[in-house]
Amino acid sequence: MQCPALTRAPQTAITCFDDLVLFLEPDHEPSSHPLDRPPFPALQHAIHGYQDHFHADFYTTLWPRILEWAWTVPGTYAPTGLSFTSPQVSSCGTYTSAKCNYDTDVARYILANMFVLNKPQPAPECGNLDLYRLMNSQARCREEDVGAARLECLLAYFHTIAEEEQGRTITIERRQWLGQAHELDASGHTLAGVNLMETSMESAADATRFVNFANQDLHIHRIIPSGTQEEVLFSCAPEAFVAIGLCPRMTSDQVIMIRNVRRFVEYTGYLSSFKFLRLVGTRRVFDILSIDAVTRSHYTVASVDRDVRKATLAMLPTDEKHGRGGVVTGHWGCGVFGGNKTHKFIQQWVAASRANVPMLHYSVFGDVQLMNFLRQVEAAIRAREWTIDDVATRLLSNYSAMCAAADKAKADGYIWTLLSTMSTPSRKVSYEEFIATEFGLEAVGCSNLLLW
């Protein structure tokens, strides 16, 4: 990935939004027609939000710094740009690892050039680092403008990084399995600890690794006015944006980690309600574990094996001492991906255990009913002293086998199968009922069932 420095300079001082528009888009001709759409409405909203929050004039305090950062190539930025090392076999011999390192000066340089629409040149088959669509998004008001909220997060990053000591190294790592996940030696591992949380993933203060509910294309390979879990995560930790231009589509046996990034922003809302709230009080760095999940055929052996393998690969510690902390996750593979929350929780627990993760922090995003059910399931498993393989076989493989045998799907979208303990072949049960029957529990309601 190449990021040439900005070479243009304003002909006159930029003191207002109209001046900024003419610099960002020199061919723009202002219109006097009252019904014409103004340029860069989200950017204008974001600047207003920045000035209201920080009680500072953007044009005299922050803009000159952004311009200087975009002009000045850091000494740590190689003339050849950013690229990955050749893949190396891990010390455990089960996967290969390719890495790209850049420091906070380089991250700031690239982000500043993105902000002035001096778009970096991505690596082949990688994502687009253009902010034009984000800046040009439109909403009825600032309070409903997700594009503006994402840009306000970026301005908050620039405001903070101007006063932060530089030199922190960020690493993008691409891993790929050499063999099967079950070939990993987990004989000395026990089931990982589980901390079920009603609150958000960000509330897990002890977790040093944060699961990104990614697509095959990291951050969908573009930056748009949207607020999914992944998009919120990158907005709050903007140093991660660099990876979009460096990472091609993930295959089924690949994962992407972005290590040692810092979260700068706290937020509220999700999707269309996402908003910048304030700067993060405590300066903490963490690792982003980017993994994509299947979007169909969730209960087949191939799909379950694929997703458990992928989560395991991301959760394995690095060859160095770094990366052995707890992992925080949530409903990965659910929502638009179509997965079942209980099913994906079990998969991630198995993966964390195989990877020898000390603690899996799991956010149910306020679903108290589900949290109580999962606590009962965990307690029942521990009371029976099941091993990792017991959980994987009895709660994942056995259900996949019964689904395959039944080969049955209701037209309304729920996946069902037959329980061997049921006397009537016509009785069909959900995954929650399958789990509940195994342990003698009461299943959670249909709100948690798989929807296609």
Secondary structure, DSSP 4 states (H G I P E B T S, - for coil): -B-PPP----SS---SHHHHHHHHSTT------TTSPPS-HHHHHHHHHHHHHH-S-IIIIIHHHHHHHHHS--TTS-TT---PPPPEE-TTSSEEEEEEEEEHHHHHHHHHHHHTT---BPPTT------HHHHT---SSGGG-HHHHHHHHHHHHHHHHTTS----EEEEEEEEESS-GGGS--TT--PPEEEEESS-GGG-TTEEEEEEEE-SSGGGGS--S---HHHHHHHHSGGGGGGGGT-----TTEEEEEEEEE--EEEE--GGG-EEEEE-SS--EEEEEEEE--SS-TTSHHHHHHHHHHHHHHHSPPSSSTT-SEEEE-STT-GGG---HHHHHHHHHHHHHHTT-SEEEEE-TT-HHHHHHHHHHHHHHHHTT--HHHHIIIIIIHHHHHHHHH--B-TTS-B-B--TT-SSTT--B-HHHHHHHHHT-PPP-GGGS---
